[in-house]
Amino acid sequence: MSKIKLNQVDLRTIKIVKDGLALYLRYSYFWNNQERLPQSIVFNENYVNAFFLSATIRDSFIEESSGLSILRSWSIIPAGSIKLNFTLDLSNPEQSSYFFPSLYRGSFAGKEGRMFLGERLSYPASLFLYHQAGSMLISGQQPENIEQKASIGTERVIIENDSLLRIKIRLPPEEKPVTILGPKNTHTTKETTAAIDSPGSFDMQYRINLTFAPLAEIHYRGALSILKNSKKYLHRQVKPNTLAHSIEECLSTHLHINGGIHGLRILEKSTTISSYAGAGMALLALKALPQQALPQQRECVLRLGDFVLKGQHPGGLFFENYDISRNRWLGLHSSKKLLSLEYASGTALFLILLSRELKQRGLCWQKYFFAGRRMVDSFLEKPKQLQNLGSVIDLSSLEGVERGLAGLELCQPLLLLYKMSGKERYKKALNTIKESFFSEYRRPDLLPSSRAGRDPDVKGALFLANAVLALVEAGLKIKNLDDYISLLLPWVYLNRSFNGGNFNSIGGVIDSSRRNRLLFRGYELAYLLLKLNKLLSTKSNNNLAELLAGQLIGFTSQKPLGTAYFLHTLWDSQGKIKKDREPFGPIDSRRLAREGYYLLKLKKEFSDQLSQ
């Protein structure tokens, strides 16, 4: 890669060139809502002094292995209302697109300017820029206090008949347009006019980082750059009895027993029982509870499994929910006809694993195995179902009615049955899924969505990564494995939120572009990163997977296993400012079952990552 070239263009601009990417760094600030431009600038290789009538801006340029760091110092003498900014203009932006990590993707064709609060993004005040000449990440510094919070935005500008994409980092932060504060475009609030009220002789420093890389590597190098500049590392804090304690606590709060009903409520006081959680909890209890506790828990485990079997449809799939108040099984969104293949596949996986554990202990196991296998085999009878695997299944026809990635969860029980039986039909089914979903190149800058037509979400990336691991373990070849790590990286929150008191938000898992909250899914994501990285052991990625795994495990371990989410910004689910809302979600039995399962996998395959 070529070196970074800096040169002065005019009295107010420095040009930055790297691998064909050309950026214009323009100097200004706002005082009492008026833009102040420099009288002149002095450029001397590694620094710039910009002189104003009553202020000075000094930039120090530090070239690093990943790109360029710019440390800016402002010195503003008169009292007044101050707004500070970094302004970078991209030349030849027609073939470019950009991505506010985890939140919003746009292109130069978009006419409307946008600006987001830095804390809402995966990385501090950050923007990925994808251009035909190369890719880059622009990011602000990790804020150590509220005064260092910033926002970042884009807009189209025309200067001397040249169309440019303007990227601006602003302090204090603003967000516009106001209609995109919440998860829906209809959510509105008053537009902010944030400014620093200076009594005079104002001084401040702030750093931005420019990370350059080819498209296939920019998510890797971007995450490494952010970690390098972070001062808020988390340490792994998984206690040996975490899982056993969480299981016992959940059974005491979420277990519902009434006559023939024996299942786990999704939430402590909800009226809905989850088959997925029940099957998962039965498996976890058998594997993780102390041996002396097993005799009294054995009946509970078997009854949880038995109740899940009652929710199996004659076609083979499992109903996800049982409504206690109406005494009936329900599918997706309380429907009687639509079932989620995501949860049905997970339930089958847990039942087959449960049967294996019971068999090893000399206990009755057959009915759980046959129920799980029956669900999987129902798809082998109709090959077209595998070719057009849907996220949602219509029970009347057993056909997929919604395209999406959730159906890829079927890969895991398919792999398990292939490994247990050695039957080629399961491998052929996996190969059919591979040809349908993984035959084309997947661009790392186009993040997936778990449901067709929806905004990108972490579920889509998790479904793909889990499926890829299953296909590779079955002996099938997948091209560009590193792309599936790249799709996971932008969902890891390497930023600081000032919500939640002293709670450390680094290592949270961002839910989706629409639901901007952090999920406690760190064990699953850490396992997937470590497993994929192991498959790519011949490639050097500077221990990124291990570094991120530590942050993910540390974040999730801060709260009881199964905690649903953390609201890391000040916006509630309706997109309105509500500072007094409890930032932490309840214990979700489904989240506990899934995260507990991946915690066991981490202990088995990557135990060293839990003790560092």
ZIGIPE-V779025 format. One record per residue. N is the residue number from 1. PHI is phi in radians with two decimals (999 if undefined). D_LAST is the distance of its C-alpha to the last C-alpha in Angstrom with 1 decimal. Layout:
BEGIN
N & PHI & D_LAST
N & PHI & D_LAST
END
This chain:
BEGIN
1 & 999 & 35.2
2 & -1.33 & 37.7
3 & -1.33 & 37.1
4 & -1.42 & 37.4
5 & -1.94 & 41.0
6 & -2.10 & 42.1
7 & -2.72 & 45.7
8 & -1.45 & 47.8
9 & -1.68 & 50.0
10 & -2.65 & 52.1
11 & -1.23 & 52.2
12 & -2.37 & 49.4
13 & -2.48 & 47.2
14 & -2.03 & 44.7
15 & -1.75 & 44.1
16 & -2.02 & 40.7
17 & -2.15 & 40.9
18 & -2.58 & 38.2
19 & 0.90 & 38.9
20 & 1.58 & 41.9
21 & -1.46 & 40.3
22 & -2.09 & 42.4
23 & -2.14 & 41.4
24 & -1.93 & 43.7
25 & -1.59 & 42.1
26 & -1.90 & 44.7
27 & -1.85 & 45.1
28 & -3.04 & 46.2
29 & -2.70 & 45.4
30 & -1.95 & 47.1
31 & -2.27 & 49.1
32 & 0.90 & 51.0
33 & 1.15 & 50.4
34 & -1.98 & 52.1
35 & -1.29 & 50.4
36 & -1.84 & 50.7
37 & -1.89 & 50.9
38 & -1.24 & 50.7
39 & -1.27 & 53.9
40 & -2.94 & 52.3
41 & -2.28 & 49.1
42 & -2.09 & 48.5
43 & -1.90 & 46.2
44 & -2.47 & 45.1
45 & 1.13 & 42.6
46 & -1.98 & 39.4
47 & -2.67 & 40.5
48 & -2.33 & 43.0
49 & -1.96 & 45.1
50 & -1.88 & 46.8
51 & -1.83 & 49.7
52 & -1.96 & 51.1
53 & -1.08 & 54.0
54 & -2.44 & 51.9
55 & -2.76 & 48.3
56 & -2.44 & 46.1
57 & -2.07 & 43.1
58 & -2.11 & 41.2
59 & -1.95 & 38.7
60 & -1.94 & 36.6
61 & -1.76 & 35.5
62 & -2.14 & 32.4
63 & -1.41 & 32.0
64 & -2.15 & 28.5
65 & -1.08 & 27.3
66 & -1.58 & 26.8
67 & 2.80 & 30.1
68 & -2.35 & 31.6
69 & -1.93 & 30.6
70 & -2.12 & 33.4
71 & -1.74 & 33.3
72 & -1.93 & 36.3
73 & -2.11 & 38.0
74 & -1.83 & 40.8
75 & -2.38 & 43.6
76 & -2.12 & 46.1
77 & -1.39 & 49.0
78 & -1.27 & 51.1
79 & -1.24 & 50.1
80 & 2.67 & 49.7
81 & -1.56 & 47.6
82 & -2.10 & 45.0
83 & -2.20 & 43.0
84 & -1.90 & 40.8
85 & -2.74 & 39.9
86 & -1.81 & 38.7
87 & -2.14 & 41.1
88 & -2.17 & 40.5
89 & -1.89 & 43.2
90 & -1.65 & 42.6
91 & -1.49 & 45.7
92 & 0.85 & 46.8
93 & -1.54 & 44.7
94 & -1.04 & 46.8
95 & -1.73 & 44.5
96 & -1.86 & 41.3
97 & -2.42 & 39.1
98 & -2.48 & 36.3
99 & -2.56 & 33.5
100 & -1.35 & 32.1
101 & -0.92 & 28.6
102 & 1.38 & 28.5
103 & -2.02 & 31.8
104 & -2.73 & 34.9
105 & -2.05 & 36.3
106 & -2.55 & 39.6
107 & -2.46 & 41.9
108 & -1.10 & 44.5
109 & -1.15 & 47.1
110 & -1.20 & 46.0
111 & -1.51 & 48.4
112 & -1.47 & 46.7
113 & -1.27 & 44.4
114 & -2.39 & 41.1
115 & -2.56 & 38.6
116 & -2.12 & 35.4
117 & -1.08 & 33.4
118 & -1.03 & 30.2
119 & -1.26 & 28.0
120 & -1.42 & 29.2
121 & -1.67 & 27.8
122 & -1.03 & 24.4
123 & -2.14 & 24.3
124 & -1.03 & 26.2
125 & 0.62 & 30.0
126 & -2.18 & 29.5
127 & -2.66 & 31.7
128 & -1.50 & 31.5
129 & -2.11 & 34.8
130 & -1.94 & 35.9
131 & -2.34 & 39.0
132 & -1.08 & 41.1
133 & -1.55 & 40.5
134 & 2.67 & 36.7
135 & -2.19 & 33.9
136 & -2.71 & 32.0
137 & -2.08 & 29.7
138 & -1.81 & 31.1
139 & -2.50 & 28.7
140 & -1.54 & 29.0
141 & -1.44 & 26.6
142 & -1.17 & 24.0
143 & -1.19 & 26.2
144 & -1.64 & 25.4
145 & -2.67 & 28.3
146 & -1.09 & 31.0
147 & -1.13 & 33.3
148 & -1.67 & 31.1
149 & -1.17 & 31.1
150 & -2.44 & 32.9
151 & -2.22 & 34.4
152 & -2.43 & 35.1
153 & -2.66 & 38.1
154 & -2.35 & 40.5
155 & -2.82 & 44.3
156 & -1.59 & 47.1
157 & -2.37 & 49.3
158 & -2.18 & 52.3
159 & -2.21 & 53.1
160 & 0.90 & 56.2
161 & 1.20 & 56.5
162 & -1.73 & 53.0
163 & -1.44 & 50.7
164 & -2.32 & 47.2
165 & -1.72 & 43.9
166 & -1.64 & 43.0
167 & -2.02 & 39.3
168 & -2.31 & 39.0
169 & -1.78 & 36.2
170 & -2.19 & 37.7
171 & -2.26 & 37.1
172 & -1.19 & 37.5
173 & -1.30 & 36.5
174 & -2.33 & 39.1
175 & -2.36 & 39.1
176 & -2.66 & 42.0
177 & -1.20 & 43.9
178 & -1.16 & 43.5
179 & -1.25 & 44.1
180 & -1.93 & 40.6
181 & -1.16 & 38.7
182 & -1.69 & 38.1
183 & -1.28 & 37.2
184 & -2.16 & 40.9
185 & -1.14 & 43.5
186 & -1.46 & 45.8
187 & -1.34 & 43.5
188 & -2.33 & 44.8
189 & -2.75 & 44.6
190 & -1.20 & 46.2
191 & -1.23 & 45.3
192 & -1.47 & 43.5
193 & -2.24 & 45.0
194 & -1.15 & 42.1
195 & -2.72 & 43.0
196 & -1.62 & 42.2
197 & -1.55 & 45.0
198 & -1.68 & 45.4
199 & -1.40 & 47.8
200 & 2.11 & 48.1
201 & 0.91 & 46.5
202 & -1.51 & 43.3
203 & -2.32 & 40.4
204 & -2.77 & 37.1
205 & -2.16 & 34.5
206 & -2.72 & 32.5
207 & -2.06 & 30.7
208 & -2.11 & 30.8
209 & -2.20 & 29.2
210 & -1.96 & 30.9
211 & -1.90 & 28.8
212 & -1.94 & 31.0
213 & -2.97 & 30.5
214 & -1.10 & 32.5
215 & -0.92 & 32.4
216 & -1.17 & 30.2
217 & -2.00 & 27.5
218 & -1.14 & 27.8
219 & -1.19 & 25.2
220 & -1.06 & 22.6
221 & -1.17 & 23.6
222 & -1.11 & 24.1
223 & -1.10 & 20.6
224 & -1.09 & 19.3
225 & -1.11 & 21.9
226 & -1.13 & 20.9
227 & -1.08 & 17.2
228 & -1.06 & 18.4
229 & -1.68 & 20.7
230 & -1.51 & 18.5
231 & -1.97 & 17.8
232 & -2.13 & 16.2
233 & -1.07 & 12.6
234 & -1.76 & 10.7
235 & -1.87 & 7.2
236 & -1.13 & 6.1
237 & -2.36 & 8.4
238 & -1.48 & 9.8
239 & -1.33 & 11.8
240 & -1.01 & 13.2
241 & -1.76 & 16.7
242 & -1.00 & 16.2
243 & -1.18 & 18.2
244 & -1.06 & 20.9
245 & -1.11 & 21.5
246 & -1.14 & 21.9
247 & -1.10 & 24.3
248 & -1.10 & 26.4
249 & -1.16 & 26.6
250 & -1.15 & 27.6
251 & -1.12 & 30.2
252 & -1.38 & 31.6
253 & -1.92 & 32.1
254 & -1.85 & 32.6
255 & -1.27 & 34.5
256 & -2.04 & 38.1
257 & -2.20 & 40.6
258 & -2.77 & 44.3
259 & 1.12 & 46.6
260 & -1.52 & 45.4
261 & -1.62 & 42.7
262 & -2.60 & 39.2
263 & -2.65 & 36.5
264 & -1.78 & 33.7
265 & -1.13 & 34.7
266 & -1.11 & 32.8
267 & -2.03 & 32.6
268 & -0.96 & 33.4
269 & -1.95 & 37.0
270 & -1.36 & 37.8
271 & -1.80 & 40.6
272 & -2.04 & 38.9
273 & -1.73 & 37.2
274 & -1.83 & 34.8
275 & -1.12 & 35.2
276 & -1.02 & 31.9
277 & -1.14 & 30.1
278 & -1.12 & 32.2
279 & -1.14 & 31.5
280 & -1.15 & 27.8
281 & -1.18 & 27.7
282 & -1.05 & 29.8
283 & -1.15 & 27.3
284 & -1.11 & 24.2
285 & -1.08 & 26.1
286 & -1.18 & 27.2
287 & -1.57 & 23.8
288 & -1.93 & 21.6
289 & -1.26 & 23.9
290 & -0.99 & 24.2
291 & -0.98 & 27.0
292 & -1.21 & 29.2
293 & -1.56 & 29.2
294 & -1.13 & 30.2
295 & -0.94 & 34.0
296 & -1.34 & 34.6
297 & -1.58 & 32.3
298 & -1.05 & 33.9
299 & -1.10 & 37.0
300 & -1.09 & 35.0
301 & -1.06 & 33.0
302 & -1.16 & 36.2
303 & -1.22 & 38.1
304 & -1.06 & 35.5
305 & -1.10 & 35.8
306 & -1.11 & 39.6
307 & -1.19 & 39.9
308 & -1.07 & 38.0
309 & -1.08 & 40.6
310 & -1.16 & 43.4
311 & -1.64 & 42.2
312 & -1.54 & 42.7
313 & -1.27 & 45.5
314 & -0.94 & 48.2
315 & -1.33 & 47.1
316 & 2.01 & 43.7
317 & -1.27 & 41.4
318 & -1.87 & 39.8
319 & -1.19 & 40.6
320 & -1.42 & 37.6
321 & -2.13 & 39.0
322 & -2.10 & 41.4
323 & -1.54 & 43.3
324 & -1.12 & 43.9
325 & -1.20 & 46.7
326 & -1.88 & 48.6
327 & 0.93 & 47.7
328 & -2.74 & 47.0
329 & -1.42 & 44.5
330 & -2.29 & 43.7
331 & -1.71 & 42.2
332 & -1.17 & 40.9
333 & 0.95 & 42.1
334 & 1.13 & 44.1
335 & -1.45 & 46.1
336 & -1.59 & 47.7
337 & -1.98 & 47.9
338 & -1.95 & 44.7
339 & -2.10 & 41.4
340 & -1.46 & 38.0
341 & -1.23 & 36.9
342 & -1.02 & 33.3
343 & -1.31 & 33.3
344 & -1.10 & 35.8
345 & -1.16 & 33.7
346 & -1.10 & 30.6
347 & -1.12 & 32.7
348 & -1.07 & 34.1
349 & -1.04 & 30.6
350 & -1.11 & 29.5
351 & -1.16 & 32.9
352 & -1.16 & 32.8
353 & -1.14 & 29.3
354 & -1.08 & 30.6
355 & -1.09 & 33.6
356 & -1.16 & 31.6
357 & -1.16 & 29.7
358 & -1.14 & 33.0
359 & -1.09 & 34.7
360 & -1.12 & 32.3
361 & -1.68 & 33.1
362 & 1.27 & 36.8
363 & -1.86 & 37.3
364 & -1.09 & 39.4
365 & -2.26 & 37.5
366 & -1.05 & 40.2
367 & -1.15 & 41.1
368 & -1.27 & 37.5
369 & -1.12 & 37.3
370 & -1.16 & 40.7
371 & -1.15 & 40.2
372 & -1.14 & 37.1
373 & -1.13 & 38.8
374 & -1.05 & 42.0
375 & -1.09 & 40.2
376 & -1.18 & 38.9
377 & -1.11 & 42.2
378 & -1.10 & 44.1
379 & -1.49 & 42.8
380 & -1.29 & 43.8
381 & -1.27 & 47.4
382 & -2.25 & 47.7
383 & -0.97 & 46.2
384 & -1.11 & 47.1
385 & -1.11 & 44.7
386 & -1.27 & 41.8
387 & -1.24 & 43.3
388 & -2.12 & 43.5
389 & -1.07 & 40.6
390 & -1.79 & 40.7
391 & -1.36 & 38.2
392 & -2.14 & 40.9
393 & -1.92 & 43.4
394 & -1.53 & 46.9
395 & -1.15 & 47.8
396 & -1.20 & 51.5
397 & -2.16 & 51.0
398 & 0.98 & 47.4
399 & -1.90 & 47.1
400 & -1.26 & 44.5
401 & -2.02 & 45.8
402 & -2.48 & 43.0
403 & -1.27 & 41.3
404 & 3.05 & 37.6
405 & -1.67 & 34.3
406 & -1.09 & 33.5
407 & -1.13 & 35.6
408 & -1.15 & 32.9
409 & -1.09 & 31.0
410 & -1.13 & 33.7
411 & -1.07 & 32.0
412 & -1.20 & 29.3
413 & -1.16 & 31.9
414 & -1.07 & 34.1
415 & -1.09 & 31.4
416 & -1.06 & 30.8
417 & -1.16 & 34.5
418 & -1.12 & 34.9
419 & -1.21 & 32.3
420 & -1.35 & 33.9
421 & -1.83 & 37.5
422 & 1.31 & 37.6
423 & -1.33 & 40.3
424 & -1.17 & 40.9
425 & -1.11 & 42.0
426 & -1.27 & 38.4
427 & -1.19 & 37.4
428 & -1.10 & 40.6
429 & -1.11 & 39.7
430 & -1.10 & 36.3
431 & -1.16 & 38.1
432 & -1.09 & 40.5
433 & -1.13 & 37.7
434 & -1.04 & 36.3
435 & -1.15 & 39.8
436 & -1.39 & 40.2
437 & -1.95 & 37.0
438 & -2.23 & 35.5
439 & -1.48 & 38.6
440 & -1.87 & 38.7
441 & -1.14 & 36.5
442 & -1.87 & 34.3
443 & -1.19 & 34.1
444 & -1.19 & 30.6
445 & -1.53 & 32.4
446 & -1.87 & 33.9
447 & -1.24 & 31.3
448 & -1.43 & 32.3
449 & -2.08 & 33.5
450 & -1.24 & 33.2
451 & -2.22 & 36.9
452 & -1.03 & 39.7
453 & 1.44 & 41.1
454 & -1.75 & 38.3
455 & -1.21 & 36.0
456 & -0.99 & 32.7
457 & -2.58 & 29.9
458 & -1.19 & 26.3
459 & -1.00 & 27.7
460 & -1.03 & 29.7
461 & -1.17 & 26.8
462 & -1.17 & 24.8
463 & -1.04 & 28.0
464 & -1.10 & 28.5
465 & -1.13 & 25.0
466 & -1.08 & 25.1
467 & -1.14 & 28.7
468 & -1.04 & 27.9
469 & -1.08 & 25.2
470 & -1.14 & 27.9
471 & -1.14 & 30.6
472 & -1.14 & 28.7
473 & -1.16 & 27.7
474 & -1.41 & 31.4
475 & 1.64 & 32.3
476 & -1.67 & 33.6
477 & -1.61 & 33.1
478 & -2.10 & 31.8
479 & -1.41 & 32.5
480 & 0.94 & 30.3
481 & -1.01 & 27.0
482 & -1.12 & 25.3
483 & -1.11 & 27.5
484 & -1.38 & 25.8
485 & -1.23 & 22.5
486 & -1.02 & 24.6
487 & -1.25 & 26.1
488 & -1.44 & 22.8
489 & -1.03 & 21.6
490 & -1.15 & 24.1
491 & -1.55 & 23.2
492 & -1.56 & 19.7
493 & -1.43 & 20.5
494 & -1.97 & 19.3
495 & -2.52 & 21.8
496 & -2.14 & 22.6
497 & -1.91 & 24.9
498 & -1.73 & 26.7
499 & -1.54 & 27.5
500 & 1.47 & 25.8
501 & 1.16 & 25.6
502 & -1.52 & 22.3
503 & -1.11 & 20.4
504 & -1.56 & 18.0
505 & -1.52 & 19.4
506 & -1.12 & 17.1
507 & 1.69 & 15.7
508 & -1.23 & 18.7
509 & -1.91 & 20.7
510 & -1.21 & 24.3
511 & -1.14 & 26.9
512 & -2.90 & 29.7
513 & -1.16 & 32.1
514 & -1.54 & 34.4
515 & -1.77 & 32.1
516 & -1.49 & 30.1
517 & -2.46 & 27.4
518 & -1.78 & 23.7
519 & -1.74 & 22.7
520 & -1.60 & 19.8
521 & -2.13 & 19.4
522 & -1.20 & 15.8
523 & -1.16 & 14.9
524 & -1.13 & 17.9
525 & -1.17 & 17.6
526 & -1.10 & 14.0
527 & -1.08 & 15.3
528 & -1.11 & 18.4
529 & -1.10 & 16.9
530 & -1.15 & 14.7
531 & -1.21 & 17.8
532 & -1.12 & 20.2
533 & -1.09 & 18.2
534 & -1.12 & 18.3
535 & -1.20 & 22.0
536 & -1.85 & 22.3
537 & -1.09 & 20.6
538 & -1.42 & 23.7
539 & -1.78 & 23.4
540 & -1.68 & 21.3
541 & -2.22 & 19.7
542 & 0.97 & 17.5
543 & 1.03 & 14.2
544 & -1.05 & 15.3
545 & -1.05 & 14.2
546 & -1.14 & 10.5
547 & -1.10 & 10.9
548 & -1.20 & 12.9
549 & -1.02 & 10.9
550 & -1.07 & 8.2
551 & -1.23 & 11.4
552 & -1.12 & 13.1
553 & -1.15 & 10.7
554 & -1.09 & 10.4
555 & -1.09 & 14.2
556 & -1.14 & 15.2
557 & -1.35 & 13.4
558 & -1.28 & 15.5
559 & -2.19 & 18.6
560 & -0.96 & 19.9
561 & -1.01 & 19.5
562 & 1.77 & 22.5
563 & -1.00 & 23.1
564 & -1.31 & 25.3
565 & -2.81 & 25.0
566 & -2.32 & 24.8
567 & -1.44 & 27.8
568 & -1.51 & 26.4
569 & -2.00 & 29.8
570 & -1.52 & 33.0
571 & -1.66 & 34.8
572 & -1.48 & 35.3
573 & -1.16 & 35.9
574 & -1.69 & 39.5
575 & 1.40 & 38.7
576 & -1.95 & 40.1
577 & -1.23 & 38.7
578 & -2.65 & 37.8
579 & -1.25 & 35.5
580 & -1.60 & 35.9
581 & -1.32 & 34.4
582 & -1.07 & 31.4
583 & -1.33 & 28.6
584 & -1.84 & 26.5
585 & -1.36 & 27.9
586 & -1.37 & 28.5
587 & -1.37 & 26.7
588 & -1.85 & 27.8
589 & -1.10 & 28.0
590 & -1.19 & 27.8
591 & -1.14 & 24.6
592 & -1.09 & 23.1
593 & -1.09 & 24.5
594 & -1.25 & 23.1
595 & -1.16 & 19.6
596 & -1.09 & 19.5
597 & -1.07 & 20.6
598 & -1.30 & 17.9
599 & -1.12 & 15.2
600 & -1.11 & 16.8
601 & -1.18 & 16.9
602 & -1.10 & 13.2
603 & -1.09 & 12.7
604 & -1.34 & 15.5
605 & -1.83 & 14.8
606 & -2.39 & 11.2
607 & -1.05 & 9.5
608 & -1.15 & 6.7
609 & -1.32 & 6.0
610 & -1.68 & 6.0
611 & -2.12 & 3.8
612 & -1.61 & 0.0
END
